[in-house]
Amino acid sequence: MGTVTDAAIIEASGLASSRTNPGVLWVHNDSGNAADLFALNTRGKLLGSYHLKDGSCIDWEDITIGPGPTATQDYLYIADAGTNRNPRPEIVLRRMLEPRVDPRMQARLAPIDAESFRITYPDESVYDAETLMADPRDGSLYIVTKSKSGMSRVFRTPAPAVGATELTLRPVTTLRFGDTGERGSPRATGGDISRDGSLVLIKTYTHAYLWRRGEGQSVKDALAASPCVAPLKREPQGESLAFAADGSGYFTLSEGASQPLHFVARSGK
């Protein structure tokens, strides 16, 4: 689709397709960077940047869009959930109203407010996790862990209530991503649920896996079926994936400077 050339975007770890701003993609960097969000168009051009007030970035790994306290509003959720080889007894989830993007203004690090929630795994377990997904049907959030063995646990929490500060994840299922011998093939690095809730897509460094979800079916039941292998462009360190807001396909973007933005078009239903 294009190349992300802005010098500030060097470790794209999360990607989300805006529903408030047509044709806008949200992206953020990985650990060691500022608590900043970037708005891109679908050709990879920077439209604006935004800074989370009172925020920090220990190891931001994924971003998603889903319901929140106000029914008519879309909210961005960011998972500060990576371990960077340092076990963390709790991770941090941030929620904010999706900013309006005006390409004519070229906002630069415009301040935005965000709520913070501390999240713990059950039984005081510790995981590395790079996948955050929001269910548009009920607002639940799903975190998928990353494992070199390919055994990725899926956890769920209901949509955070207003005024809540602490959340405990509940186990949903365990996914098994096979090791093809390619570097990173079993390690889950990103995912998304389509805007209508009918598709669940999770990627490793080398493959993408797609589950169909029926009306009235839970995410847990959908993930119990065998997935389809979905097309995925080979990237040097691809960690981010997002369905297009209109359901026409999905975007992917790799870490690294001046990386191409890829799009896989949906050919049928």
C-alpha positions in Angstrom: 0.0 0.0 0.0 2.9 2.3 0.8 5.9 2.8 3.0 5.9 4.2 6.6 8.8 6.6 6.3 8.3 8.8 9.4 11.5 8.6 11.5 9.5 8.3 14.8 7.9 5.0 13.8 10.7 2.4 14.1 9.2 -0.4 16.1 5.6 -0.8 15.0 4.1 -3.3 17.4 0.4 -2.6 17.3 -2.0 -1.6 14.5 -5.8 -0.7 14.6 -8.1 0.6 11.8 -10.1 3.7 12.9 -13.9 3.6 12.9 -14.2 7.3 13.7 -11.7 8.6 11.1 -12.2 6.9 7.7 -9.0 5.7 6.1 -6.9 6.2 9.3 -4.7 3.5 10.9 -3.4 3.8 14.5 0.1 2.5 15.2 2.5 2.6 18.2 6.1 1.6 18.9 7.4 -1.2 21.1 9.3 -0.9 24.4 11.9 1.8 25.0 9.9 4.5 23.3 7.6 7.3 24.4 3.9 6.9 25.1 2.9 8.1 21.7 0.3 7.1 19.1 0.6 7.8 15.4 -2.2 8.2 12.9 -1.4 7.0 9.4 -3.4 7.0 6.2 -3.6 3.7 4.3 -0.6 4.6 2.2 1.6 4.8 5.3 1.8 8.6 5.5 1.8 10.2 8.9 -1.3 12.4 9.6 -0.6 13.3 13.2 0.9 12.1 16.5 -0.6 12.0 20.0 1.0 11.7 23.4 -0.7 10.0 26.4 -0.7 12.4 29.3 0.6 10.8 32.5 1.4 7.7 30.5 4.4 5.5 30.1 5.5 2.7 27.7 7.2 -0.2 29.4 6.5 -2.6 26.6 3.5 -1.7 24.5 2.6 -4.7 22.4 -0.8 -4.2 20.8 -3.7 -1.8 20.2 -7.4 -2.5 19.4 -10.7 -0.6 19.1 -13.8 -1.6 20.9 -16.9 -0.5 22.9 -16.6 1.4 26.1 -18.6 3.3 28.7 -20.4 5.5 26.1 -22.4 3.4 23.7 -22.0 5.7 20.7 -18.2 6.1 21.1 -15.3 4.1 19.9 -12.4 3.5 22.3 -8.8 2.7 21.8 -7.2 0.1 24.1 -3.4 -0.4 24.4 -1.9 -3.4 26.1 1.4 -2.7 27.9 1.8 -6.5 28.2 5.3 -7.5 27.0 7.9 -8.9 29.4 11.2 -8.0 27.5 12.6 -11.0 29.4 11.6 -9.4 32.7 8.6 -11.2 34.3 5.9 -8.8 35.3 3.3 -9.8 38.0 0.8 -7.4 36.4 0.3 -5.7 33.1 -1.3 -2.4 32.2 -4.3 -1.7 29.9 -5.0 1.9 28.8 -8.3 3.1 27.4 -9.0 6.4 25.7 -11.6 8.0 23.4 -10.4 7.7 19.8 -9.1 11.2 18.8 -10.5 13.0 15.8 -7.8 13.3 13.1 -7.7 16.3 10.9 -5.0 15.8 8.2 -4.9 19.6 7.6 -3.8 20.3 11.1 -0.9 17.7 11.2 -1.1 17.4 15.0 2.3 16.8 16.6 2.2 15.0 20.0 -1.2 16.4 20.8 -2.0 15.4 24.5 -4.7 12.9 25.1 -6.2 11.5 28.3 -6.3 7.8 29.1 -7.6 5.6 31.9 -5.2 3.0 33.2 -6.2 -0.5 34.5 -3.8 -2.9 36.3 -4.4 -6.5 35.1 -3.2 -9.7 36.7 -3.3 -13.2 35.4 -5.0 -15.9 37.5 -2.9 -17.8 40.1 -0.2 -15.1 40.0 1.1 -16.5 36.7 3.3 -14.5 34.4 3.2 -14.5 30.6 4.6 -12.6 27.7 1.7 -11.3 25.5 1.6 -9.4 22.3 -2.0 -9.8 21.2 -5.0 -7.7 22.3 -8.4 -8.1 20.8 -11.8 -6.5 21.6 -15.1 -8.2 20.9 -17.4 -5.7 19.3 -20.5 -7.7 20.4 -20.0 -7.4 24.2 -16.9 -5.3 24.7 -14.9 -8.2 26.2 -11.1 -7.9 25.8 -8.9 -10.9 24.9 -5.2 -11.3 25.5 -3.2 -14.1 23.7 0.1 -15.0 25.1 3.3 -15.5 23.1 5.3 -18.7 23.6 8.2 -20.3 21.8 6.6 -23.7 22.2 3.5 -22.5 20.3 1.2 -23.1 23.2 -0.6 -19.8 23.5 -3.1 -19.2 26.3 -6.1 -17.0 25.7 -7.5 -14.9 28.5 -10.6 -12.7 28.8 -11.8 -9.8 30.9 -15.2 -8.1 30.6 -15.1 -4.5 29.4 -13.6 -2.4 32.2 -16.2 -0.5 34.2 -16.0 3.2 34.8 -14.0 3.8 38.0 -12.4 0.3 37.9 -8.6 0.2 38.4 -7.8 -3.5 38.7 -8.9 -6.5 36.6 -8.2 -10.2 36.7 -8.0 -12.2 33.5 -9.9 -15.4 33.2 -8.7 -18.4 31.1 -10.6 -19.1 27.9 -8.6 -21.7 26.0 -5.2 -22.7 24.7 -4.2 -22.4 21.1 -1.5 -24.5 19.5 0.6 -22.9 16.8 2.8 -25.4 15.0 6.5 -24.9 14.6 7.3 -25.0 10.8 11.0 -24.6 11.4 10.9 -21.0 10.3 12.1 -18.4 12.9 9.2 -17.3 15.0 6.6 -19.5 13.4 4.9 -20.6 16.7 5.0 -17.2 18.4 1.7 -15.3 18.5 2.5 -11.6 17.8 -0.8 -9.9 17.0 -4.5 -10.3 16.3 -7.9 -8.7 15.8 -11.6 -9.4 15.7 -13.5 -8.0 12.7 -15.9 -5.0 13.3 -19.0 -7.3 13.0 -17.5 -9.9 15.2 -17.7 -12.7 12.6 -13.9 -13.2 12.1 -11.0 -13.8 14.5 -7.5 -13.4 13.1 -4.2 -14.1 14.9 -0.7 -14.0 13.5 2.7 -15.4 14.3 5.8 -14.1 12.8 5.3 -16.3 9.8 1.6 -17.3 9.5 -1.9 -15.9 10.0 -4.8 -18.0 11.2 -8.5 -17.2 10.7 -11.5 -18.5 12.6 -15.1 -17.9 11.5 -17.6 -17.0 14.3 -21.3 -17.6 14.0 -24.2 -15.4 15.2 -24.6 -16.0 18.9 -21.3 -18.0 19.1 -18.8 -17.1 21.8 -15.1 -16.4 21.0 -14.2 -19.4 23.0 -16.4 -21.7 20.9 -15.2 -20.1 17.7 -11.5 -20.8 18.7 -12.3 -24.4 19.4 -12.6 -25.1 15.6 -9.6 -25.6 13.3 -8.5 -22.3 11.7 -7.9 -21.5 8.1 -4.4 -20.4 7.2 -4.8 -16.9 5.8 -2.4 -15.1 3.4 0.4 -13.2 5.0 3.2 -11.2 3.3 6.6 -12.2 4.7 8.0 -9.4 6.8 11.3 -9.0 8.7 9.6 -8.8 12.1 5.9 -8.5 11.6 4.1 -8.0 14.9 1.0 -6.0 14.0 -2.3 -6.8 12.2 -5.7 -5.1 12.0 -8.9 -5.7 10.1 -10.0 -2.8 7.9 -12.9 -1.0 9.5 -15.1 -1.8 6.4 -14.3 -5.5 6.5 -12.6 -5.5 3.1 -9.4 -7.2 4.4 -6.6 -6.7 6.8 -3.4 -4.7 7.2 0.0 -5.8 8.5 3.1 -3.8 9.4 6.6 -4.9 10.5 8.9 -3.4 13.1 11.9 -1.5 11.6 12.5 1.7 9.8 10.8 2.5 6.5 8.7 -0.6 6.4 6.0 -1.3 3.8 2.4 -1.3 4.9 0.7 -4.4 3.5 -3.0 -5.1 2.8 -4.7 -8.5 2.2 -8.0 -8.0 0.4 -11.0 -10.2 1.3 -12.1 -11.9 -1.9 -15.4 -13.4 -0.7 -17.6 -14.4 2.3 
